[in-house]
């Protein structure tokens, strides 16, 4: 999807780092807190899927299983918040905290479906890509190899880019505040719980911003 070499490698390193962090957090989560390691695992899978979409071979991955998986994952976040017993926060608060993750995962499913619908109808002739229904093939020097041509799809991608940008900045702001305001022991180090919370929020923000960039290049 990304034609610009520099941007492709920046996003590759970003999504690979986020996948590694999500996998580490999933493995480090306590076994009996299954929702914690499952949520971290979902974030790792999302990062890996975004990494694949940056490269041309990512377009060869099966589309329907990805769309079904990420659509189900989008529903899983709020449904789990509703189903689990309320802890220190109210159930309504838990659902509100889960909604941004549902939006980000649902946006992932939308992106895969939008890209694959256009790609599946494309053709190559003499090494030159023809425009496809719903997609425009970009020329040399373009940032993206293909962009959406449908007005509705472009508006949808633009709206999702703005939502993800807002979520990314919100998560990053919360990450900085969490790390800065966490109670510190005498040696000045951030306690493990506060550090993990700050890093989790920061990674969510980085993922949202990376996805926002991917939506922008589709427009």
Beta strands, then each sheet from edge to edge (+ up, - down):
strand 1: 124-125
strand 2: 128-129
strand 3: 135-137
strand 4: 146-148
sheet 1: 1+ 2-
sheet 2: 3+ 4-
end
